Amino acid sequence: MAGCHDMKVGEVWVCPDCGLELKVVAGCHDAGKPESDCEHKTPCLVCCDKPLALKKKR
């Protein structure tokens, strides 16, 4: 399950239930650190009680 430190600028993440989409415009300050060192709880971004998923490119 991805956390904000896994999200890269330019990616689009989507809620699997309602379809809400979020585009990453700035990287997390914990990017590149091991998940165990991340100060945020994983998953840090949820919608409809489910973690966001990386949107597949068409």
Backbone as XML, in Angstrom:
<?xml version="1.0"?>
<chain id="A" units="angstrom">
  <residue number="1" name="MET">
    <atom name="N" x="0.846" y="-1.171" z="0.000"/>
    <atom name="CA" x="0.000" y="0.000" z="0.000"/>
    <atom name="C" x="0.896" y="1.240" z="0.000"/>
  </residue>
  <residue number="2" name="ALA">
    <atom name="N" x="0.647" y="2.125" z="-0.903"/>
    <atom name="CA" x="1.492" y="3.299" z="-1.059"/>
    <atom name="C" x="1.166" y="4.377" z="-0.040"/>
  </residue>
  <residue number="3" name="GLY">
    <atom name="N" x="2.186" y="5.063" z="0.374"/>
    <atom name="CA" x="2.029" y="6.236" z="1.223"/>
    <atom name="C" x="2.441" y="7.458" z="0.432"/>
  </residue>
  <residue number="4" name="CYS">
    <atom name="N" x="2.303" y="8.630" z="1.021"/>
    <atom name="CA" x="2.615" y="9.854" z="0.282"/>
    <atom name="C" x="4.077" y="9.903" z="-0.138"/>
  </residue>
  <residue number="5" name="HIS">
    <atom name="N" x="4.962" y="9.229" z="0.598"/>
    <atom name="CA" x="6.373" y="9.243" z="0.216"/>
    <atom name="C" x="6.637" y="8.433" z="-1.048"/>
  </residue>
  <residue number="6" name="ASP">
    <atom name="N" x="5.653" y="7.619" z="-1.491"/>
    <atom name="CA" x="5.776" y="6.851" z="-2.730"/>
    <atom name="C" x="5.217" y="7.600" z="-3.926"/>
  </residue>
  <residue number="7" name="MET">
    <atom name="N" x="4.463" y="8.667" z="-3.684"/>
    <atom name="CA" x="3.790" y="9.380" z="-4.760"/>
    <atom name="C" x="4.751" y="10.362" z="-5.423"/>
  </residue>
  <residue number="8" name="LYS">
    <atom name="N" x="4.823" y="10.287" z="-6.745"/>
    <atom name="CA" x="5.758" y="11.105" z="-7.496"/>
    <atom name="C" x="5.017" y="12.250" z="-8.196"/>
  </residue>
  <residue number="9" name="VAL">
    <atom name="N" x="5.701" y="13.383" z="-8.334"/>
    <atom name="CA" x="5.132" y="14.551" z="-9.004"/>
    <atom name="C" x="4.681" y="14.146" z="-10.409"/>
  </residue>
  <residue number="10" name="GLY">
    <atom name="N" x="3.456" y="14.549" z="-10.758"/>
    <atom name="CA" x="2.899" y="14.257" z="-12.066"/>
    <atom name="C" x="1.987" y="13.045" z="-12.091"/>
  </residue>
  <residue number="11" name="GLU">
    <atom name="N" x="2.077" y="12.180" z="-11.087"/>
    <atom name="CA" x="1.205" y="11.009" z="-11.040"/>
    <atom name="C" x="-0.210" y="11.424" z="-10.653"/>
  </residue>
  <residue number="12" name="VAL">
    <atom name="N" x="-1.173" y="10.594" z="-11.033"/>
    <atom name="CA" x="-2.564" y="10.795" z="-10.656"/>
    <atom name="C" x="-2.991" y="9.584" z="-9.839"/>
  </residue>
  <residue number="13" name="TRP">
    <atom name="N" x="-3.559" y="9.848" z="-8.671"/>
    <atom name="CA" x="-4.046" y="8.801" z="-7.775"/>
    <atom name="C" x="-5.555" y="8.906" z="-7.717"/>
  </residue>
  <residue number="14" name="VAL">
    <atom name="N" x="-6.232" y="7.764" z="-7.652"/>
    <atom name="CA" x="-7.686" y="7.738" z="-7.768"/>
    <atom name="C" x="-8.315" y="6.885" z="-6.664"/>
  </residue>
  <residue number="15" name="CYS">
    <atom name="N" x="-9.505" y="7.296" z="-6.233"/>
    <atom name="CA" x="-10.283" y="6.516" z="-5.276"/>
    <atom name="C" x="-10.960" y="5.385" z="-6.043"/>
  </residue>
  <residue number="16" name="PRO">
    <atom name="N" x="-10.804" y="4.141" z="-5.597"/>
    <atom name="CA" x="-11.409" y="3.027" z="-6.321"/>
    <atom name="C" x="-12.938" y="2.995" z="-6.229"/>
  </residue>
  <residue number="17" name="ASP">
    <atom name="N" x="-13.525" y="3.724" z="-5.284"/>
    <atom name="CA" x="-14.983" y="3.721" z="-5.140"/>
    <atom name="C" x="-15.652" y="4.868" z="-5.877"/>
  </residue>
  <residue number="18" name="CYS">
    <atom name="N" x="-15.307" y="6.101" z="-5.546"/>
    <atom name="CA" x="-16.032" y="7.248" z="-6.103"/>
    <atom name="C" x="-15.353" y="7.860" z="-7.321"/>
  </residue>
  <residue number="19" name="GLY">
    <atom name="N" x="-14.096" y="7.526" z="-7.568"/>
    <atom name="CA" x="-13.401" y="8.037" z="-8.740"/>
    <atom name="C" x="-12.700" y="9.373" z="-8.547"/>
  </residue>
  <residue number="20" name="LEU">
    <atom name="N" x="-12.725" y="9.921" z="-7.327"/>
    <atom name="CA" x="-12.009" y="11.166" z="-7.059"/>
    <atom name="C" x="-10.551" y="10.995" z="-7.477"/>
  </residue>
  <residue number="21" name="GLU">
    <atom name="N" x="-10.026" y="11.973" z="-8.209"/>
    <atom name="CA" x="-8.638" y="11.910" z="-8.670"/>
    <atom name="C" x="-7.830" y="13.050" z="-8.072"/>
  </residue>
  <residue number="22" name="LEU">
    <atom name="N" x="-6.612" y="12.733" z="-7.666"/>
    <atom name="CA" x="-5.685" y="13.725" z="-7.138"/>
    <atom name="C" x="-4.393" y="13.653" z="-7.936"/>
  </residue>
  <residue number="23" name="LYS">
    <atom name="N" x="-3.952" y="14.813" z="-8.436"/>
    <atom name="CA" x="-2.682" y="14.876" z="-9.160"/>
    <atom name="C" x="-1.619" y="15.389" z="-8.206"/>
  </residue>
  <residue number="24" name="VAL">
    <atom name="N" x="-0.485" y="14.712" z="-8.171"/>
    <atom name="CA" x="0.614" y="15.099" z="-7.295"/>
    <atom name="C" x="1.341" y="16.277" z="-7.944"/>
  </residue>
  <residue number="25" name="VAL">
    <atom name="N" x="1.344" y="17.424" z="-7.246"/>
    <atom name="CA" x="2.012" y="18.617" z="-7.773"/>
    <atom name="C" x="3.251" y="18.984" z="-6.959"/>
  </residue>
  <residue number="26" name="ALA">
    <atom name="N" x="3.413" y="18.377" z="-5.787"/>
    <atom name="CA" x="4.604" y="18.592" z="-4.959"/>
    <atom name="C" x="4.891" y="17.296" z="-4.225"/>
  </residue>
  <residue number="27" name="GLY">
    <atom name="N" x="6.159" y="16.954" z="-4.138"/>
    <atom name="CA" x="6.545" y="15.717" z="-3.485"/>
    <atom name="C" x="6.551" y="15.827" z="-1.965"/>
  </residue>
  <residue number="28" name="CYS">
    <atom name="N" x="6.356" y="14.688" z="-1.321"/>
    <atom name="CA" x="6.415" y="14.601" z="0.134"/>
    <atom name="C" x="7.854" y="14.843" z="0.599"/>
  </residue>
  <residue number="29" name="HIS">
    <atom name="N" x="8.010" y="15.525" z="1.721"/>
    <atom name="CA" x="9.371" y="15.773" z="2.220"/>
    <atom name="C" x="10.039" y="14.487" z="2.702"/>
  </residue>
  <residue number="30" name="ASP">
    <atom name="N" x="9.274" y="13.395" z="2.829"/>
    <atom name="CA" x="9.843" y="12.098" z="3.202"/>
    <atom name="C" x="10.127" y="11.220" z="1.985"/>
  </residue>
  <residue number="31" name="ALA">
    <atom name="N" x="9.966" y="11.755" z="0.777"/>
    <atom name="CA" x="10.183" y="10.981" z="-0.451"/>
    <atom name="C" x="11.589" y="10.395" z="-0.459"/>
  </residue>
  <residue number="32" name="GLY">
    <atom name="N" x="11.666" y="9.134" z="-0.828"/>
    <atom name="CA" x="12.946" y="8.459" z="-0.928"/>
    <atom name="C" x="13.414" y="7.809" z="0.357"/>
  </residue>
  <residue number="33" name="LYS">
    <atom name="N" x="12.789" y="8.133" z="1.480"/>
    <atom name="CA" x="13.147" y="7.506" z="2.755"/>
    <atom name="C" x="12.429" y="6.166" z="2.871"/>
  </residue>
  <residue number="34" name="PRO">
    <atom name="N" x="12.987" y="5.241" z="3.648"/>
    <atom name="CA" x="12.274" y="3.982" z="3.879"/>
    <atom name="C" x="10.926" y="4.253" z="4.555"/>
  </residue>
  <residue number="35" name="GLU">
    <atom name="N" x="9.934" y="3.412" z="4.249"/>
    <atom name="CA" x="8.600" y="3.592" z="4.811"/>
    <atom name="C" x="8.630" y="3.640" z="6.336"/>
  </residue>
  <residue number="36" name="SER">
    <atom name="N" x="9.526" y="2.889" z="6.943"/>
    <atom name="CA" x="9.614" y="2.858" z="8.411"/>
    <atom name="C" x="10.078" y="4.196" z="8.980"/>
  </residue>
  <residue number="37" name="ASP">
    <atom name="N" x="10.750" y="5.025" z="8.173"/>
    <atom name="CA" x="11.219" y="6.331" z="8.624"/>
    <atom name="C" x="10.226" y="7.454" z="8.346"/>
  </residue>
  <residue number="38" name="CYS">
    <atom name="N" x="9.139" y="7.135" z="7.631"/>
    <atom name="CA" x="8.163" y="8.151" z="7.266"/>
    <atom name="C" x="7.384" y="8.581" z="8.502"/>
  </residue>
  <residue number="39" name="GLU">
    <atom name="N" x="7.245" y="9.884" z="8.688"/>
    <atom name="CA" x="6.524" y="10.389" z="9.862"/>
    <atom name="C" x="5.021" y="10.277" z="9.703"/>
  </residue>
  <residue number="40" name="HIS">
    <atom name="N" x="4.546" y="10.036" z="8.475"/>
    <atom name="CA" x="3.113" y="9.899" z="8.222"/>
    <atom name="C" x="2.692" y="8.451" z="8.403"/>
  </residue>
  <residue number="41" name="LYS">
    <atom name="N" x="1.446" y="8.257" z="8.722"/>
    <atom name="CA" x="0.900" y="6.907" z="8.824"/>
    <atom name="C" x="0.479" y="6.457" z="7.430"/>
  </residue>
  <residue number="42" name="THR">
    <atom name="N" x="0.773" y="5.215" z="7.100"/>
    <atom name="CA" x="0.421" y="4.683" z="5.786"/>
    <atom name="C" x="-0.878" y="3.908" z="5.900"/>
  </residue>
  <residue number="43" name="PRO">
    <atom name="N" x="-1.857" y="4.038" z="5.046"/>
    <atom name="CA" x="-1.888" y="5.027" z="3.975"/>
    <atom name="C" x="-2.296" y="6.383" z="4.518"/>
  </residue>
  <residue number="44" name="CYS">
    <atom name="N" x="-1.633" y="7.405" z="4.082"/>
    <atom name="CA" x="-1.932" y="8.733" z="4.620"/>
    <atom name="C" x="-3.051" y="9.419" z="3.850"/>
  </residue>
  <residue number="45" name="LEU">
    <atom name="N" x="-3.353" y="8.950" z="2.649"/>
    <atom name="CA" x="-4.449" y="9.530" z="1.866"/>
    <atom name="C" x="-5.480" y="8.444" z="1.586"/>
  </residue>
  <residue number="46" name="VAL">
    <atom name="N" x="-6.673" y="8.634" z="2.127"/>
    <atom name="CA" x="-7.760" y="7.683" z="1.903"/>
    <atom name="C" x="-9.008" y="8.430" z="1.460"/>
  </residue>
  <residue number="47" name="CYS">
    <atom name="N" x="-9.887" y="7.745" z="0.772"/>
    <atom name="CA" x="-11.170" y="8.284" z="0.340"/>
    <atom name="C" x="-12.148" y="7.117" z="0.392"/>
  </residue>
  <residue number="48" name="CYS">
    <atom name="N" x="-13.339" y="7.354" z="0.867"/>
    <atom name="CA" x="-14.349" y="6.297" z="0.987"/>
    <atom name="C" x="-13.806" y="5.123" z="1.810"/>
  </residue>
  <residue number="49" name="ASP">
    <atom name="N" x="-12.972" y="5.449" z="2.801"/>
    <atom name="CA" x="-12.350" y="4.451" z="3.689"/>
    <atom name="C" x="-11.441" y="3.465" z="2.969"/>
  </residue>
  <residue number="50" name="LYS">
    <atom name="N" x="-10.937" y="3.844" z="1.790"/>
    <atom name="CA" x="-10.017" y="2.996" z="1.039"/>
    <atom name="C" x="-8.813" y="3.802" z="0.598"/>
  </residue>
  <residue number="51" name="PRO">
    <atom name="N" x="-7.639" y="3.165" z="0.521"/>
    <atom name="CA" x="-6.464" y="3.891" z="0.056"/>
    <atom name="C" x="-6.584" y="4.229" z="-1.428"/>
  </residue>
  <residue number="52" name="LEU">
    <atom name="N" x="-5.988" y="5.350" z="-1.807"/>
    <atom name="CA" x="-5.958" y="5.735" z="-3.210"/>
    <atom name="C" x="-5.052" y="4.786" z="-3.984"/>
  </residue>
  <residue number="53" name="ALA">
    <atom name="N" x="-5.339" y="4.619" z="-5.264"/>
    <atom name="CA" x="-4.542" y="3.759" z="-6.130"/>
    <atom name="C" x="-3.976" y="4.595" z="-7.266"/>
  </residue>
  <residue number="54" name="LEU">
    <atom name="N" x="-2.795" y="4.228" z="-7.733"/>
    <atom name="CA" x="-2.182" y="4.922" z="-8.857"/>
    <atom name="C" x="-3.031" y="4.685" z="-10.100"/>
  </residue>
  <residue number="55" name="LYS">
    <atom name="N" x="-3.396" y="5.771" z="-10.783"/>
    <atom name="CA" x="-4.221" y="5.655" z="-11.991"/>
    <atom name="C" x="-3.377" y="5.099" z="-13.129"/>
  </residue>
  <residue number="56" name="LYS">
    <atom name="N" x="-3.916" y="4.104" z="-13.787"/>
    <atom name="CA" x="-3.210" y="3.496" z="-14.918"/>
    <atom name="C" x="-3.315" y="4.394" z="-16.120"/>
  </residue>
  <residue number="57" name="LYS">
    <atom name="N" x="-2.211" y="4.523" z="-16.837"/>
    <atom name="CA" x="-2.197" y="5.330" z="-18.053"/>
    <atom name="C" x="-2.844" y="4.533" z="-19.173"/>
  </residue>
  <residue number="58" name="ARG">
    <atom name="N" x="-3.560" y="5.236" z="-20.031"/>
    <atom name="CA" x="-4.237" y="4.569" z="-21.152"/>
    <atom name="C" x="-3.401" y="4.623" z="-22.387"/>
  </residue>
</chain>
